[in-house]
Amino acid sequence: MVRAIILVKSPKKLIAARLRKVSSITESFPTSGQFDAVAIIEVEQLIQIKEVANQIQKINGVERTETMVEVQ
């Protein structure tokens, strides 16, 4: 299992709730600061992280994302 955190920049108020609808996202919540929400994902293979990030970037209102992969 591979885990990653994806930071999301979006002016939309309910972006964290929209993120929860994306498969592989186990948790999401709004944040203050440079990014507006955090999505925590779990996938089987490293390549799947890119697929999830692409799905997030297609959500209406998402301006940009930044992905951090858990290192073990």
MOPAC internal coordinates of N, CA, C and O (Angstrom, degrees):
PM7 1SCF
backbone

  N    0.0000 0     0.00 0     0.00 0    0    0    0
  C    1.4444 1     0.00 0     0.00 0    1    0    0
  C    1.5251 1   108.75 1     0.00 0    2    1    0
  O    1.2310 1   121.03 1   -44.87 1    3    2    1
  N    1.3231 1   115.64 1   135.13 1    3    2    1
  C    1.4595 1   122.33 1   179.17 1    5    3    2
  C    1.5270 1   107.43 1  -115.16 1    6    5    3
  O    1.2310 1   120.83 1   -49.15 1    7    6    5
  N    1.3270 1   116.01 1   130.85 1    7    6    5
  C    1.4692 1   120.69 1   178.37 1    9    7    6
  C    1.5182 1   109.78 1  -113.57 1   10    9    7
  O    1.2310 1   121.59 1   -31.49 1   11   10    9
  N    1.3293 1   114.56 1   148.51 1   11   10    9
  C    1.4591 1   120.19 1   178.00 1   13   11   10
  C    1.5212 1   109.20 1  -149.36 1   14   13   11
  O    1.2310 1   121.79 1   -20.95 1   15   14   13
  N    1.3205 1   114.17 1   159.05 1   15   14   13
  C    1.4548 1   121.66 1   174.46 1   17   15   14
  C    1.5184 1   106.83 1  -115.96 1   18   17   15
  O    1.2310 1   121.03 1   -48.92 1   19   18   17
  N    1.3194 1   115.64 1   131.08 1   19   18   17
  C    1.4575 1   120.43 1   177.04 1   21   19   18
  C    1.5254 1   107.75 1  -116.92 1   22   21   19
  O    1.2310 1   120.94 1   -59.83 1   23   22   21
  N    1.3276 1   115.81 1   120.17 1   23   22   21
  C    1.4573 1   122.21 1   176.80 1   25   23   22
  C    1.5169 1   107.95 1   -88.98 1   26   25   23
  O    1.2310 1   120.31 1   -42.82 1   27   26   25
  N    1.3237 1   117.01 1   137.18 1   27   26   25
  C    1.4622 1   121.21 1  -173.74 1   29   27   26
  C    1.5241 1   110.32 1  -125.27 1   30   29   27
  O    1.2310 1   121.09 1   -50.64 1   31   30   29
  N    1.3268 1   115.53 1   129.36 1   31   30   29
  C    1.4615 1   122.71 1   174.52 1   33   31   30
  C    1.5181 1   108.05 1  -102.69 1   34   33   31
  O    1.2310 1   120.80 1   -60.75 1   35   34   33
  N    1.3494 1   116.08 1   119.25 1   35   34   33
  C    1.4645 1   120.30 1  -179.45 1   37   35   34
  C    1.5140 1   109.41 1  -159.82 1   38   37   35
  O    1.2310 1   120.06 1   -47.31 1   39   38   37
  N    1.3260 1   117.50 1   132.69 1   39   38   37
  C    1.4610 1   119.43 1   176.99 1   41   39   38
  C    1.5308 1   113.30 1   -75.68 1   42   41   39
  O    1.2310 1   120.13 1   171.88 1   43   42   41
  N    1.3193 1   117.35 1    -8.12 1   43   42   41
  C    1.4665 1   120.82 1  -178.79 1   45   43   42
  C    1.5235 1   110.08 1   -68.27 1   46   45   43
  O    1.2310 1   120.31 1   -44.76 1   47   46   45
  N    1.3145 1   117.02 1   135.24 1   47   46   45
  C    1.4628 1   122.23 1  -175.72 1   49   47   46
  C    1.5280 1   113.38 1   -66.44 1   50   49   47
  O    1.2310 1   119.82 1   140.50 1   51   50   49
  N    1.3060 1   117.94 1   -39.50 1   51   50   49
  C    1.4623 1   121.11 1  -173.35 1   53   51   50
  C    1.5218 1   112.61 1  -104.28 1   54   53   51
  O    1.2310 1   120.03 1  -146.87 1   55   54   53
  N    1.3160 1   117.55 1    33.13 1   55   54   53
  C    1.4648 1   120.22 1  -176.27 1   57   55   54
  C    1.5266 1   111.64 1   -62.64 1   58   57   55
  O    1.2310 1   119.24 1   143.58 1   59   58   57
  N    1.3303 1   119.06 1   -36.42 1   59   58   57
  C    1.4675 1   120.91 1  -179.93 1   61   59   58
  C    1.5260 1   110.80 1   -61.81 1   62   61   59
  O    1.2310 1   120.01 1   141.09 1   63   62   61
  N    1.3198 1   117.59 1   -38.91 1   63   62   61
  C    1.4663 1   121.06 1   177.68 1   65   63   62
  C    1.5197 1   111.02 1   -66.46 1   66   65   63
  O    1.2310 1   120.03 1   142.22 1   67   66   65
  N    1.3204 1   117.55 1   -37.78 1   67   66   65
  C    1.4664 1   121.09 1   177.59 1   69   67   66
  C    1.5232 1   111.01 1   -66.77 1   70   69   67
  O    1.2310 1   120.45 1   144.69 1   71   70   69
  N    1.3105 1   116.74 1   -35.31 1   71   70   69
  C    1.4614 1   120.38 1  -179.88 1   73   71   70
  C    1.5267 1   111.40 1   -63.82 1   74   73   71
  O    1.2310 1   120.32 1   144.70 1   75   74   73
  N    1.3309 1   117.00 1   -35.30 1   75   74   73
  C    1.4708 1   120.59 1  -178.36 1   77   75   74
  C    1.5234 1   112.78 1   -61.65 1   78   77   75
  O    1.2310 1   120.25 1   160.79 1   79   78   77
  N    1.3254 1   117.12 1   -19.21 1   79   78   77
  C    1.4674 1   121.16 1  -179.71 1   81   79   78
  C    1.5292 1   112.45 1   -79.70 1   82   81   79
  O    1.2310 1   119.85 1   167.04 1   83   82   81
  N    1.3225 1   117.89 1   -12.96 1   83   82   81
  C    1.4672 1   121.87 1  -179.85 1   85   83   82
  C    1.5272 1   108.75 1   -81.18 1   86   85   83
  O    1.2310 1   120.88 1   -48.76 1   87   86   85
  N    1.3278 1   115.92 1   131.24 1   87   86   85
  C    1.4620 1   118.92 1   179.24 1   89   87   86
  C    1.5241 1   110.32 1   -63.35 1   90   89   87
  O    1.2310 1   120.27 1   -29.86 1   91   90   89
  N    1.2915 1   117.09 1   150.14 1   91   90   89
  C    1.4645 1   126.35 1  -179.72 1   93   91   90
  C    1.5240 1   113.25 1    82.95 1   94   93   91
  O    1.2310 1   119.40 1   168.74 1   95   94   93
  N    1.3368 1   118.75 1   -11.26 1   95   94   93
  C    1.4585 1   119.95 1   176.11 1   97   95   94
  C    1.5255 1   107.71 1   -84.43 1   98   97   95
  O    1.2310 1   121.24 1   -61.54 1   99   98   97
  N    1.3276 1   115.23 1   118.46 1   99   98   97
  C    1.4645 1   120.08 1  -177.81 1  101   99   98
  C    1.5145 1   112.24 1   -91.17 1  102  101   99
  O    1.2310 1   120.49 1   157.05 1  103  102  101
  N    1.3323 1   116.67 1   -22.95 1  103  102  101
  C    1.4542 1   121.10 1  -179.11 1  105  103  102
  C    1.5200 1   109.01 1  -158.26 1  106  105  103
  O    1.2310 1   120.63 1   -35.04 1  107  106  105
  N    1.3235 1   116.41 1   144.96 1  107  106  105
  C    1.4625 1   120.46 1   172.52 1  109  107  106
  C    1.5192 1   108.28 1  -149.96 1  110  109  107
  O    1.2310 1   121.50 1   -32.10 1  111  110  109
  N    1.3193 1   114.73 1   147.90 1  111  110  109
  C    1.4610 1   119.27 1  -179.19 1  113  111  110
  C    1.5227 1   109.50 1  -156.68 1  114  113  111
  O    1.2310 1   120.81 1   -27.61 1  115  114  113
  N    1.3505 1   116.05 1   152.39 1  115  114  113
  C    1.4658 1   119.91 1   178.31 1  117  115  114
  C    1.5234 1   110.27 1   -74.34 1  118  117  115
  O    1.2310 1   120.79 1   -26.45 1  119  118  117
  N    1.3266 1   116.09 1   153.55 1  119  118  117
  C    1.4560 1   121.80 1   178.92 1  121  119  118
  C    1.5232 1   109.44 1  -137.07 1  122  121  119
  O    1.2310 1   121.30 1   -15.90 1  123  122  121
  N    1.3191 1   115.11 1   164.10 1  123  122  121
  C    1.4607 1   119.85 1   172.64 1  125  123  122
  C    1.5193 1   107.20 1  -104.38 1  126  125  123
  O    1.2310 1   120.62 1   -19.66 1  127  126  125
  N    1.3083 1   116.43 1   160.34 1  127  126  125
  C    1.4565 1   119.98 1   179.37 1  129  127  126
  C    1.5116 1   111.91 1   110.82 1  130  129  127
  O    1.2310 1   121.10 1    26.95 1  131  130  129
  N    1.3176 1   115.51 1  -153.05 1  131  130  129
  C    1.4634 1   121.51 1  -174.87 1  133  131  130
  C    1.5259 1   112.32 1   -63.55 1  134  133  131
  O    1.2310 1   120.11 1   144.70 1  135  134  133
  N    1.3370 1   117.39 1   -35.30 1  135  134  133
  C    1.4650 1   121.81 1   179.84 1  137  135  134
  C    1.5205 1   109.03 1  -109.66 1  138  137  135
  O    1.2310 1   120.81 1   -25.90 1  139  138  137
  N    1.3255 1   116.06 1   154.10 1  139  138  137
  C    1.4630 1   121.36 1  -174.20 1  141  139  138
  C    1.5196 1   114.34 1   -99.45 1  142  141  139
  O    1.2310 1   120.36 1   162.65 1  143  142  141
  N    1.3272 1   116.91 1   -17.35 1  143  142  141
  C    1.4637 1   120.27 1  -179.90 1  145  143  142
  C    1.5196 1   110.06 1  -155.99 1  146  145  143
  O    1.2310 1   121.84 1   -21.75 1  147  146  145
  N    1.3291 1   114.09 1   158.25 1  147  146  145
  C    1.4663 1   122.31 1   176.55 1  149  147  146
  C    1.5191 1   107.61 1  -123.91 1  150  149  147
  O    1.2310 1   120.69 1   -43.67 1  151  150  149
  N    1.3252 1   116.29 1   136.33 1  151  150  149
  C    1.4575 1   122.21 1   173.37 1  153  151  150
  C    1.5222 1   108.22 1  -121.10 1  154  153  151
  O    1.2310 1   120.87 1   -50.62 1  155  154  153
  N    1.3217 1   115.95 1   129.38 1  155  154  153
  C    1.4578 1   121.27 1   176.17 1  157  155  154
  C    1.5206 1   106.89 1  -105.05 1  158  157  155
  O    1.2310 1   121.01 1   -53.49 1  159  158  157
  N    1.3298 1   115.68 1   126.51 1  159  158  157
  C    1.4636 1   119.41 1  -177.03 1  161  159  158
  C    1.5195 1   111.00 1  -122.13 1  162  161  159
  O    1.2310 1   121.82 1   -26.34 1  163  162  161
  N    1.3201 1   114.12 1   153.66 1  163  162  161
  C    1.4633 1   122.11 1   173.77 1  165  163  162
  C    1.5211 1   107.68 1  -133.12 1  166  165  163
  O    1.2310 1   120.99 1   -53.88 1  167  166  165
  N    1.3373 1   115.72 1   126.12 1  167  166  165
  C    1.4598 1   121.83 1   179.79 1  169  167  166
  C    1.5288 1   109.18 1  -135.02 1  170  169  167
  O    1.2310 1   121.10 1   -13.33 1  171  170  169
  N    1.3021 1   115.50 1   166.67 1  171  170  169
  C    1.4638 1   120.40 1  -179.23 1  173  171  170
  C    1.5291 1   112.26 1   -78.59 1  174  173  171
  O    1.2310 1   120.51 1   140.75 1  175  174  173
  N    1.3359 1   116.62 1   -39.25 1  175  174  173
  C    1.4603 1   120.74 1  -175.53 1  177  175  174
  C    1.5208 1   110.56 1  -127.74 1  178  177  175
  O    1.2310 1   120.92 1   -30.31 1  179  178  177
  N    1.3147 1   115.84 1   149.69 1  179  178  177
  C    1.4537 1   122.95 1  -177.78 1  181  179  178
  C    1.5354 1   112.20 1   -55.58 1  182  181  179
  O    1.2310 1   119.74 1   140.85 1  183  182  181
  N    1.3065 1   118.10 1   -39.15 1  183  182  181
  C    1.4650 1   122.29 1  -177.84 1  185  183  182
  C    1.5249 1   111.90 1   -61.54 1  186  185  183
  O    1.2310 1   119.98 1   153.82 1  187  186  185
  N    1.3224 1   117.65 1   -26.18 1  187  186  185
  C    1.4592 1   121.57 1  -178.88 1  189  187  186
  C    1.5320 1   112.44 1   -69.02 1  190  189  187
  O    1.2310 1   120.03 1   158.39 1  191  190  189
  N    1.3188 1   117.54 1   -21.61 1  191  190  189
  C    1.4624 1   120.45 1   178.45 1  193  191  190
  C    1.5225 1   109.93 1   -60.98 1  194  193  191
  O    1.2310 1   120.38 1   138.08 1  195  194  193
  N    1.3101 1   116.88 1   -41.92 1  195  194  193
  C    1.4607 1   121.18 1   178.71 1  197  195  194
  C    1.5220 1   110.85 1   -62.17 1  198  197  195
  O    1.2310 1   120.41 1   140.45 1  199  198  197
  N    1.3271 1   116.82 1   -39.55 1  199  198  197
  C    1.4595 1   120.78 1   179.53 1  201  199  198
  C    1.5249 1   111.17 1   -63.06 1  202  201  199
  O    1.2310 1   120.50 1   137.04 1  203  202  201
  N    1.3303 1   116.65 1   -42.96 1  203  202  201
  C    1.4682 1   120.70 1   179.06 1  205  203  202
  C    1.5279 1   109.73 1   -66.49 1  206  205  203
  O    1.2310 1   120.07 1   136.42 1  207  206  205
  N    1.3230 1   117.47 1   -43.58 1  207  206  205
  C    1.4687 1   121.01 1   178.15 1  209  207  206
  C    1.5267 1   110.57 1   -59.42 1  210  209  207
  O    1.2310 1   119.97 1   140.34 1  211  210  209
  N    1.3061 1   117.66 1   -39.66 1  211  210  209
  C    1.4706 1   121.29 1   178.08 1  213  211  210
  C    1.5292 1   111.01 1   -63.96 1  214  213  211
  O    1.2310 1   120.38 1   140.30 1  215  214  213
  N    1.3392 1   116.88 1   -39.70 1  215  214  213
  C    1.4660 1   120.54 1   177.44 1  217  215  214
  C    1.5290 1   110.61 1   -62.64 1  218  217  215
  O    1.2310 1   120.61 1   137.58 1  219  218  217
  N    1.3290 1   116.45 1   -42.42 1  219  218  217
  C    1.4628 1   120.92 1   179.10 1  221  219  218
  C    1.5217 1   110.44 1   -63.38 1  222  221  219
  O    1.2310 1   120.28 1   137.62 1  223  222  221
  N    1.3198 1   117.08 1   -42.38 1  223  222  221
  C    1.4581 1   120.70 1  -177.97 1  225  223  222
  C    1.5292 1   112.61 1   -65.72 1  226  225  223
  O    1.2310 1   120.14 1   159.57 1  227  226  225
  N    1.3224 1   117.34 1   -20.43 1  227  226  225
  C    1.4621 1   121.47 1   178.56 1  229  227  226
  C    1.5297 1   112.68 1   -83.62 1  230  229  227
  O    1.2310 1   119.79 1   170.24 1  231  230  229
  N    1.3307 1   118.01 1    -9.76 1  231  230  229
  C    1.4602 1   120.90 1   179.28 1  233  231  230
  C    1.5286 1   108.65 1   -68.77 1  234  233  231
  O    1.2310 1   121.09 1   -46.77 1  235  234  233
  N    1.3126 1   115.53 1   133.23 1  235  234  233
  C    1.4615 1   121.50 1  -179.15 1  237  235  234
  C    1.5297 1   110.13 1   -57.06 1  238  237  235
  O    1.2310 1   120.61 1   -54.39 1  239  238  237
  N    1.3226 1   116.44 1   125.61 1  239  238  237
  C    1.4500 1   121.68 1   177.40 1  241  239  238
  C    1.5175 1   115.22 1    99.85 1  242  241  239
  O    1.2310 1   119.70 1   166.88 1  243  242  241
  N    1.3200 1   118.18 1   -13.12 1  243  242  241
  C    1.4637 1   120.17 1   178.53 1  245  243  242
  C    1.5248 1   108.20 1   -73.91 1  246  245  243
  O    1.2310 1   120.87 1   -57.42 1  247  246  245
  N    1.3265 1   115.94 1   122.58 1  247  246  245
  C    1.4608 1   120.85 1  -178.59 1  249  247  246
  C    1.5265 1   111.40 1   -91.30 1  250  249  247
  O    1.2310 1   120.41 1   139.07 1  251  250  249
  N    1.3295 1   116.82 1   -40.93 1  251  250  249
  C    1.4657 1   119.98 1   178.30 1  253  251  250
  C    1.5137 1   109.97 1  -164.07 1  254  253  251
  O    1.2310 1   121.25 1   -17.28 1  255  254  253
  N    1.3328 1   115.22 1   162.72 1  255  254  253
  C    1.4626 1   121.44 1   177.35 1  257  255  254
  C    1.5184 1   109.35 1  -133.92 1  258  257  255
  O    1.2310 1   121.58 1   -19.98 1  259  258  257
  N    1.3120 1   114.58 1   160.02 1  259  258  257
  C    1.4590 1   121.20 1   172.32 1  261  259  258
  C    1.5183 1   106.85 1  -138.42 1  262  261  259
  O    1.2310 1   120.60 1   -50.17 1  263  262  261
  N    1.3179 1   116.46 1   129.83 1  263  262  261
  C    1.4557 1   121.57 1  -174.48 1  265  263  262
  C    1.5261 1   111.25 1  -111.46 1  266  265  263
  O    1.2310 1   121.41 1   -43.91 1  267  266  265
  N    1.3204 1   114.91 1   136.09 1  267  266  265
  C    1.4616 1   121.84 1   175.99 1  269  267  266
  C    1.5250 1   108.05 1  -126.95 1  270  269  267
  O    1.2310 1   120.39 1   -57.44 1  271  270  269
  N    1.3272 1   116.85 1   122.56 1  271  270  269
  C    1.4529 1   122.14 1  -178.73 1  273  271  270
  C    1.5211 1   109.12 1   -94.13 1  274  273  271
  O    1.2310 1   121.18 1   -44.34 1  275  274  273
  N    1.3243 1   115.34 1   135.66 1  275  274  273
  C    1.4551 1   120.72 1   178.46 1  277  275  274
  C    1.5373 1   109.41 1   -66.10 1  278  277  275
  O    1.2310 1   120.53 1   -46.91 1  279  278  277
  N    1.3221 1   116.59 1   133.09 1  279  278  277
  C    1.4540 1   122.45 1   179.10 1  281  279  278
  C    1.5278 1   107.64 1  -107.57 1  282  281  279
  O    1.2310 1   121.44 1   -51.06 1  283  282  281
  N    1.3130 1   114.84 1   128.94 1  283  282  281
  C    1.4724 1   119.05 1  -179.90 1  285  283  282
  C    1.4890 1   110.90 1  -117.00 1  286  285  283
  O    1.2310 1   120.10 1   180.00 1  287  286  285

